[in-house]
Amino acid sequence: MLRIMQNAEQLLEMFCEDRRLRGMTDESIRRYRSSLHIFLKFLRGKGVSIDRVDVPVLRSFLQHVKFERGAKYIFRSEC
């Protein structure tokens, strides 16, 4: 599982680099990175590897963000 989580970190870095190439601001990239770190921490806590994420896992994460982390709303954005 450590190898998959390392791969998840690599994917995160690749994603952020892609955002830079698309001209996103440093602040936008920082926010993406922060949100994705929260997601990866959630996955680790649930014992779910990044390659096993499915719709129920995503729904569970959104519930976690809304109810356990106290987010008032969740933005949807195109990547």
N, C-alpha and C positions, 0 to 999 in steps of 0.2 A: 504494500500500500504506500510506503514511503516513496517508491519510485513513481507511482502514479501522481502523488501529491507534488513531487518535484516537477513532473510533467505539467501539472496544473499551473505551477508557478511559471514555468517556461511559456505556457500558453498565455498567461496573463501578460507577461513581458512582450510577447509577440503581438498581442492585441493592442497594448499601449503604443507600441512602435507603429502599428498600422494607423492608429488614431493620429499620431504625430504626422505621418505621411499624408493623411487626409486633411491636415491643416487645423486640427482641433487645438484649442488653447491649452496651456499647461494646467490651468484650473479645471477644465473639463476632464482632462486625462487623470488628474489627481482624484476627482470625484468618481470616475469609472473605477480606478484602481482601488479606492476605498471600498466601494460597493462590492467589487469582486472579491476583495479580501474577506469581507463579512460573509459572502457566499461560501468561500472556500473553508472558512472556520466553521460555518454551519455544517457543511458536508463532513468535515473531520469529526465533529461532535456526533453526527448521526452514523458515522462509519460508512459513508457512501463515497465511492470514488467518482471522480469527474466523468469517467466513461460509463457510469451507471445512472447518470441523471436522466430522469424522465419527467413527464407531466406531474405525477403525484409528488415527486421530490420538489419540483418548482413551486407547486401550490403550497406545500408544507413550508418552504422557505418564505414565501410571501406572507403566510400567516405569522410566521416567526417575526418577520420584520414589522408587520403591522401591530401585532398584539404583544409580543414579548419585548421588542425593542422600542415600541411606542411611536412608530412613524405615523404621522397624521395622514399622509397620503404617499402613494408610490407613483413616480413618474414613469410613463412609457416613452421610450425613445427609439428611433431607428438607429441601428448600428452602421 
